[in-house]
Amino acid sequence: MKPAARLLPAAVLMGSVLLCPAQAQGIKAINKNLGYLVQKDPITDVNTSYVILLEVNDLDGNTGLRLRCDDDGKPNVWGSFAGKNEIVPPDPDGTDHHLWPDVIVRLGNDAPFTVPDKDLYSITDDSRSIGLDGTSFDRIVTGLLAGKRVVLRFTGDHLRQPLTYTFSAQGFGSAWQAVKACR
């Protein structure tokens, strides 16, 4: 299988992690770790496109970063990370007071920064995913556009060990242009 062809099967495998199977079929592959889907809401014309980056070391395609152009049908650029390991502990009392992991981001060779809790949120009941928003997310997009790889590290008392994930910026500019920079 050619490297770029890996994305579609991997995206289908990610079904419950990053995509529903129907969405995976429309993804355009830029390379083996990057793809995008261009779409808009047929009623509101809101850009509902997204870009998907697969983690470079996860050959099964179970770990990825999805950059979304909408939030429940409303224009809002944000990201979601989903993986095969638990990163957010369950919310035992149902109050949505999560014990957030520390999320450390490094863009290329820049100094790492810690994502503040205000830029993190739960997107599902799945403890393997987390939402990223605000200035931290904007910094990630800016770094990717500058060709900088993104390294995410999750740490916390609830994790057995730090979890580190790497995403390549190769081809991101083309994908971002294809989704019209989420405008």
Sequence and secondary structure as in RCSB ss.txt:
>XXXX:A:sequence
MKPAARLLPAAVLMGSVLLCPAQAQGIKAINKNLGYLVQKDPITDVNTSYVILLEVNDLDGNTGLRLRCDDDGKP
NVWGSFAGKNEIVPPDPDGTDHHLWPDVIVRLGNDAPFTVPDKDLYSITDDSRSIGLDGTSFDRIVTGLLAGKRV
VLRFTGDHLRQPLTYTFSAQGFGSAWQAVKACR
>XXXX:A:secstr
  GGGGHHHHHHHTTTTT  HHHHTT EEEETTEEEE  B TTT  B  EEEEE TT TTS  EEEEEEEETTEE
EEEEEEE SS  S   TTSS      EEEEEETTS  EE  GGGEE  SS TTEEEE HHHHHHHHHHHHTT  E
EEEEE TTSSS EEEEE  TTHHHHHHHTGGG 
